[in-house]
């Protein structure tokens, strides 16, 4: 597996830039949520994406709401469909 190259400061900078372009963020995913998502959907986030999603979760239209996918079977089905 490749090593993480993004820093927390860089992730927050990207989030700030996206927020300026009307992308809405919720609090980042916890390590436990990341683990549950990876198990539920059968893959492992790349290290940089993992760090980014733990720094802030984009929830605007067009972004996968991973947290909602843990709570709603309908949302989980949408995510699985997008991943396929």
Secondary structure as GFF3:
##gff-version 3
##sequence-region A 1 84
A	DSSP	alpha_helix	8	20	.	.	.	ID=ss1
A	DSSP	beta_strand	25	26	.	.	.	ID=ss2
A	DSSP	alpha_helix	31	41	.	.	.	ID=ss3
A	DSSP	alpha_helix	47	55	.	.	.	ID=ss4
A	DSSP	beta_strand	57	58	.	.	.	ID=ss5
A	DSSP	alpha_helix	66	71	.	.	.	ID=ss6
A	DSSP	alpha_helix	73	83	.	.	.	ID=ss7
###
